[in-house]
Structures are given as structure tokens and as C-alpha cells.
């Protein structure tokens, strides 16, 4: 779901970089079980849990 929504704001190339980055960062921090658990939470809790990756990767693509 990341790419289609990001593409409309960032363009195809930056959306690909952003989404790839967030997947990598989240995979390094959370196990599959933890990701499943967080994904079952409310949108607000998901945003809080994943915000660090969004910020980090957003800054990365802004630097490019």
C-alpha cells in the first residue's frame, strides 16, 4: 500500500526509494510476528510505531 499512495506525492522514483527504505528499516526493527501485531492495531498506533521509519526515509529521499 505504500507505493501507490506515495507515488502520487513523490513521483515513481522517489516513491520506490521511500517504500523500499521503510520496508528495510521496519524489517530490521520488527519481527514478522511483531509487524502482524502492530498492523492489527488502530491506525493511530500503527503511525506511532512506524513514524521513526517514515521520518528517516523521508529525510533520505529529501537529501537525494
C-alpha positions, 0 to 999 in steps of 0.5 A: 500500500505504500507505493501507490499512495506515495507515488502520487506525492513523490513521483515513481522514483522517489516513491520506490526509494521511500517504500523500499527504505521503510520496508528495510528499516521496519524489517530490521526493527520488527519481527514478522510476528511483531509487524502482524501485531502492530498492523492489527492495531488502530491506525493511530498506533500503527503511525506511532510505531512506524513514524521513526521509519517514515521520518528517516526515509523521508529525510533520505529521499529529501537529501537525494 
